[in-house]
Structure formats: structure tokens, C-alpha cells
Amino acid sequence: MISDEDKASLIAWMSYIKAVQAVDMSKAPDIIWPQIPSLTA
């Protein structure tokens, strides 16, 4: 079973991964990276 807290964390990290994959690399070196999800509960 996955706890509600772990589920919320997983959703946040999956959203982060999607955002990183959507970064426009043609703007290098002026890339604005998505914010990393909180590592603390």
C-alpha cells in the first residue's frame, strides 16, 4: 500500500519529470528549469 503522503510525493515528482522533459533546450544557456519538489515532508 502507498500512503497518501507518498502518493502526493510521487505525483509531485512525476509532474517535475514531465516539466523537465518539456524544457526548451534551444534556449541554452538561458534555460529556466522547473522547481524541484520539496524533499521534506
The 8 nearest C-alpha neighbors of each residue, nearest first, counted from 0:
[[1, 2, 3, 5, 6, 4, 9, 7],
 [0, 2, 5, 6, 3, 4, 7, 9],
 [1, 3, 5, 4, 6, 0, 7, 8],
 [2, 4, 6, 5, 7, 1, 8, 0],
 [3, 5, 7, 2, 6, 8, 40, 1],
 [6, 4, 8, 2, 7, 3, 9, 1],
 [5, 7, 3, 9, 8, 4, 2, 10],
 [8, 6, 10, 4, 5, 9, 3, 11],
 [9, 7, 5, 11, 6, 10, 12, 4],
 [8, 10, 6, 12, 11, 7, 5, 13],
 [9, 11, 13, 7, 8, 12, 14, 6],
 [12, 10, 8, 14, 9, 13, 7, 15],
 [13, 11, 15, 9, 14, 10, 16, 8],
 [14, 12, 16, 10, 15, 11, 9, 17],
 [13, 15, 17, 11, 12, 16, 10, 18],
 [14, 16, 12, 18, 13, 17, 19, 11],
 [17, 15, 13, 19, 18, 14, 12, 20],
 [18, 16, 20, 14, 15, 19, 21, 13],
 [17, 19, 15, 21, 16, 20, 14, 33],
 [20, 18, 16, 22, 21, 17, 15, 33],
 [19, 21, 17, 18, 22, 16, 23, 15],
 [20, 22, 18, 19, 17, 23, 16, 24],
 [23, 21, 19, 20, 24, 18, 32, 30],
 [24, 22, 25, 26, 21, 30, 27, 20],
 [23, 25, 26, 27, 22, 30, 28, 21],
 [24, 26, 23, 27, 30, 28, 22, 29],
 [25, 27, 24, 29, 30, 23, 28, 31],
 [28, 26, 29, 30, 25, 24, 23, 31],
 [27, 29, 30, 26, 24, 25, 31, 23],
 [30, 28, 27, 26, 31, 24, 25, 32],
 [31, 29, 27, 28, 26, 32, 24, 23],
 [32, 30, 29, 33, 22, 26, 23, 28],
 [31, 33, 30, 34, 19, 22, 18, 35],
 [34, 32, 18, 35, 19, 31, 15, 22],
 [33, 35, 36, 32, 15, 37, 18, 31],
 [34, 36, 33, 37, 15, 12, 38, 32],
 [37, 35, 11, 38, 12, 34, 15, 8],
 [38, 36, 39, 35, 40, 8, 11, 34],
 [37, 39, 36, 40, 35, 8, 12, 11],
 [40, 38, 37, 36, 8, 4, 5, 35],
 [39, 38, 37, 4, 8, 5, 7, 36]]
